[in-house]
Amino acid sequence: MDLLNTVKSRYTTKAYDPEKKIPQEKFNKLLEILRFTPSSVNIQPWHFLVADNPTAKERIAKALTGRYAYNAPKVLESSHTLVFCTRTDISPEYLNQLLEQDDLSGRFKDEKAKLGQKDTRHGYVEFYRNEQKNLFGWMENQTFIALGQLLFAAGLEGIDATPMGGFDEDVLNEEFGLKEKGLRSSVIVSLGYRS
């Protein structure tokens, strides 16, 4: 399928065939695409929870009651559902881990380039934390880049997707202990095949 036809043919799926599962090879490809999502200064502030069985999907559905109940079947009947989470803060330790991973991946031509990346990353984090007073907002924007990448990749693979912002964030964060892990839920995405 070409790119323009993918964009024109995909839509937010309202109902899934619970009997039709995404082949593991295709799902692994989607996870790999998420892993390679670009982000500002390669900050990668996201974490993805994957639900591929009824018990895990039921845990997510706890955040889909009351005014959000219309979204519960999209999770419960999907093949897979992902919760996109965003870090609530960026520590110096995390920045150092990123820098070392970039170094191992061969992203720097020399030590000067590595130090330049370190300074740039620290500068962005401090700018959004101290001047803009919106570090989380900047990081969550990066998470939404991953969302876009997943939706497009799923379309290319012929997999239907439903991004959902209609959920009780507090319930979901509590259910998965996200606050204690330094994370917040940002968006839910169900994947599978339309009914």
HELIX and SHEET records of a PDB file:
HELIX    1   1 LEU A    3  SER A    9  1                                   7    
HELIX    2   2 GLN A   24  ARG A   35  1                                  12    
HELIX    3   3 SER A   40  ASN A   42  5                                   3    
HELIX    4   4 PRO A   54  ALA A   61  1                                   8    
HELIX    5   5 GLY A   66  ASN A   71  5                                   6    
HELIX    6   6 ALA A   72  LEU A   76  1                                   5    
HELIX    7   7 PRO A   92  LEU A  104  1                                  13    
HELIX    8   8 GLU A  111  GLU A  126  1                                  16    
HELIX    9   9 PHE A  127  GLU A  131  3                                   5    
HELIX   10  10 LEU A  135  LEU A  156  1                                  22    
HELIX   11  11 GLU A  169  GLU A  175  1                                   7    
HELIX   12  12 LYS A  179  LYS A  181  5                                   3    
SHEET    1   A 4 TRP A  46  ALA A  51  0                                        
SHEET    2   A 4 HIS A  80  ARG A  87 -1                                        
SHEET    3   A 4 LEU A 183  GLY A 192 -1                                        
SHEET    4   A 4 ASP A 160  MET A 164 -1                                        
END                                                                             
